[in-house]
Amino acid sequence: MSKPVFSAQTMEETDLRTETEGSGSLVKDVLTTVKIGIVNSNLITTFTGLWLALYFTGQSVLSFLLPGFFALAGTALIIAGGCSLNNYIDRDIDPLMERTQKRPSATGRFTGSNVLKMGICLSVSGLILLLAASPTAAFFGFVGLFVYVLIYTMWLKRTYTINTVVGSIAGAVPPLVGWAVVDPSMTSPVPWVLFLIMFLWQPPHFLSLAIKRVKEYRRAGIPMLPVVAGFSVTQRQMIIYVAVLVPVSLLLYSLGTFYIVSALLLGFGWLCYAIAGLFTKDIVRWARIMFVISLNYLTLLFMLMIIATFI
């Protein structure tokens, strides 16, 4: 008698494989909902704010291990919560855009109520951890969450082209959170320079994406600047932001010559490419490269700040 095609062992292995794949899919859906890439990038800027606060105030790292952990974990949770709430609010327009149509909240893999609950729980947990780190850090965390969810996502994103600028306030908060753990007085100009760097970096970053996805934004009815004013106006505004960002980044001159030279080279390189866009025929391709440059610029700049403290 031939052996059955599906033995008990085979069925168990199939069930186990299905369960594993299901678990992997669930994890992927959760990470997509909380926008793990945004969480990770903001943790870098939060840590930099924390590290520079220790460096400039001359305090010991060991004294702030636990508050620092609370700050980083709280920042991760509150950003994940804000992104989840963003997905909940945008679940009606996300299916209209290729970039967002596969989000679990858009496909129905996660119900709206579950995404809402996830966003609230993560946000509250994050605020509690930030409060344990420093009440000032919790305050900045709350401001960032409020601006991102209520002012940007619920109001400005669907009504005004200025949405990108106002939304940048929320994205510039993480370094303030990190600094506030060590120095709640916030009297040093350094954290505010970090805030300005993040604030000025975001418009050219997101406008690059808006140019790339202009047809999708138009279809979804989102009044991004390229949709309303066209590519030329958008390009000029991007150049202005990058041009202002370069000297602002040099305000951290107290980090030394290594940082100043490196920041100047990074910023000048980005500015040159931004200006070159005025003479290109393939603006979408230019925007695609601008987007990649912006990501690398921010990561490298904040890494250079940390490296400069060891030189």
N, C-alpha and C positions, 0 to 999 in steps of 0.2 A: 504494500500500500504506500502510495507516495506521500511525502511530507506535506502538510497543509502549507499553503502559501503564507498565511498569517498565523503563525504560532502564537502562543501566549506571550513568549518572550518578545517576538516581533511587535505585537500589539502594545506591550509595555514600553518598548523602545520608541514606537511611534507616538504614543501618548506623551512620553517624556519630552521628545523632540518638539511636539506641538506646544506643550506647556512652556518649554524654554523659549521657543520662537514667540509665543504670546507674551511672555514676560519681557523679552527683548523689545517687542513692539510697544508694549506699555511704557517701558522706560524711555524709548525714543520719543513717544508721544508727549510724555511729561517734559522731557528736555526741550522739545520743540515749543511747547506751550510756555515754558518759563524763559525761552530764548536764551539758552545756556551760553551762546557766544557773547551776548551782551553782558551777561552776568560776569563771565570770565574777564572781559576787557575792563569792566568797571572795578573789578577787584584789584587789577594792576594799579589803577589810579588811586584807589583807596589806600592800598599798601604804601604807595609812594608818598602820599600825604602823611601817613603815620610815620614812615621812616624819616622823612625830612624834618618832621616835628621833633623826633628824638635827636636828630643830628644838630639842629639849630638851637635847641634848648639844652643840649648837653646831658640829657637824661639817659639812664640805663635801659637797655632793651629788656633786661630781665624784670625790671619793675613794671613793665607793661605787657607781659606775655599774655596774661588772662584777659585784660581789657582789650588788647589787640586782637585776640582770638574772637572775643564777643563782637568787636567792630567789624571784622571781616565776615564772620558768619551772619551777623545781622544785616550787613550790606547785601550779601548774596541773597538772603531771604527776601528782603524788602524789594530788591530789584526784580527777583523772580515773581514776587507777588504783583508788582506793578505791571510787569509784562503779561502776566496771566489775566489781569483785569483789562489790559489793553486788548487782548485777544477776545475777551468776553464782549467788550463794547463793539469791536470791529467785526464780529462774526457775520454781520449782514453784508459787508463790503469785501471781506477777504476772499470769498469765492470768485469775485470779479477780477482778481489780480493773480497772475501766474506765480508771482513771488510768494503769495500768502494762501493760495487756494488749497494747499495740502496741509494746512494747520489743522490739528484735531478738532478745534472749535469750529472750523469752516466745513470740514467733511462730515461732522456729526459723530466722529469716534468718541469725542467727549461732549457731553451735553452742556448747554449753556449754564445750567445751575451748578454742575460740577466744577466748571472752569471758574465760575464766580466764587464758589466756596474755597477752591484752591487759592485764588488770588487773595481773598480776605484772610485766610489762615496764614499764608506765607507772609503777608504784609504785617499782620499783627505780631507774629512770631519775630519777624525782623526788628520791629520797633521795640519789642521787649528786650531783645539782646542788645540793641544799640543803647537802650536806657541803662542796661547793666554796665555797659562800657563807659558811657558819659551822657548825662542829660543833654548837653550841647550837641553831641553827635546824633542823638535821637531827634532833636529838633530839626537838624539839617536833613536827616533821613525823611522825616515827615514832610518837610517842605518839598523835597524832590519828588516824593510820591504824590503829593497833592497837585503839584504843577503838571506832572506827567499824565496822571489819570484824569483829573477833573478839568484842568485848564486846557491842556494840549489835546488829549484823546477825545474827550467828550465835547469840547467846544471848538477850539481854533482849528484843529486838523481838517474839519469839514466846512469851514467857513472863510478862513483868511489865509493868504499866502505867508503871513508872518508866523504861521504855526511853527515853522522850522526854527525860527529865532527864539521864540518863547520856549519851545520844547528843549532848546539847548540849555536853559537854566537848570532843568532837572538833570540833564546829563553831566553838568559841570559840578554837581554837588558832592560826588564821592570823595574827591581829595579833601574837601572841607570836613567830611565825616572822619576821615583818617586822622587829620590834624587835631580835631577837637578832642580826641581821646587823650592825647598827651597835653595839649594846651587849650583848655576850654575858653580861655580869655579871647582867643582869636585876634590878639592885638598885633601880631606880626604881619607884615605885608605878604610873606611867602605863600600862605594858603590862598590868599585872594589872587595872587598871580597865577597859581595853579588853576583856580576857578576860571580866570580870564582865558588862560590857554585852552582849557576844555570848552569854554563857551565859544571862542572864536573858531576852534577846529571843527565844530559840528556842522555849521551851515555848508561849507564847501564839501564836507563828507556826504551829507544827506542830499544835497542838491546834485551831486554827481549821480547818486542813485536815482534821483527824480528824473534826470535827463535820460538815463538808461531805460527807465520804466515809464516814460512819459505817456505812452499809449494806455498803459494799465491804469495809471492815476486818472487819466482823462475818462476812461470807461467807468471807473469807480466814483467819479464826481469829486475827487480830492483836489482842491485848488492849490496844488504845488506851483511854485514860481514858474517852472518851464511850461506848465499847462496854461497858465494865465498870461504870462508876459513873454514867453518864447525863450529860445536858447541864448540869444545874444545878451539879453538883459541878465539872464541867470549866470552866464559866464563872467560878465563884468563884476557882478556881486561876489562871485566866488573868488575872483582875483583880489578884490578889496579885502575880504576876510583873511586870505592867506598873507597878503601884504602887511596887514596890521598884526597878524599873529607872529611874524618873524621878530620884530623888535620887542614885542611883549614877552616872548620866550627868553629874550636876553636879559630881562629884568632880574632873572635869577643869577646874575653875574657873580654873586658871592659864592657860587659853587665852584668857581675857578676857571682857569683858561681852557682846560680840557672841555668842560661843558659849553662854554661860550663858543669856541671854534666849531664844535660838533653841532650845536643847535643852529648856528649860522649856516653851516653847510647844508644841513637837512632842510631848513626853511627856505634857503635860497634856491635849492634844487627843486623843491615843490613849486615855488613861485615862478621859476622859469618855465616849468612845464605848464602851469596854469595859464601864463601869458601866451605860450605857444598855441594854446587852444583857439586863440582869436584868429589864427592863420590856417587852421586845419579845415578840411572839407568834411571829414568824417567825425562829426562832433560826438556821436554816440560812442564811438571807439575811444575817443579822447576822454570822455566821461568815465568809461569803464576803467581806464588806466588811472585816472584821477582818484577813483574810489579806492583802488588797490594802494596807491601811493599814500593816501590819507591814513589808511589802516596802519601801514608800516611806519609812517611818520610818527604817529602818536605812540605806538609801542616802543619804538627806538628812542624817542625823546624822553619818555618817562624812565626807561632803562638807563639812559645816560645820566639822568638826575641821580639815580641810586649809585651808579658806578662812580660818579664824581665825588661822592662822599668818602670813597676809599682811597682817592688819589691825593 
